Amino acid sequence: VNTSILDTNNENYKIKIESQNDVTKYGVIGKSKEQIIEEKYNYVEYLFDNYFIVSNENSKLGIIDDKDDIKLEIDNDSLQKVLYNLQFQRIK
């Protein structure tokens, strides 16, 4: 298993990427390396506060919080962050 850790704009969260046998999954860990969201998504990007953009196995996008609760259904073709306004745009 190959593991990478990426910093986010929030010191409380880091993106954890695990790759094995040509399969890559993303999750989130805390600053003390505690597991917050298991590595089950095809992609994770920090959004703001305690929210993350995620992609599932069908390449659909949605938004979850740090409890892995879905805040925007994971059925969108595109999500775009609009910086400085804490807004996003979605395309279904």
Summary of the structure (lengths in Angstrom):
residues: 92
radius of gyration: 12.8
end to end distance: 34.2
largest distance: 39.7
contacts: 233
relative contact order: 0.15
helix: 0%
strand: 67%
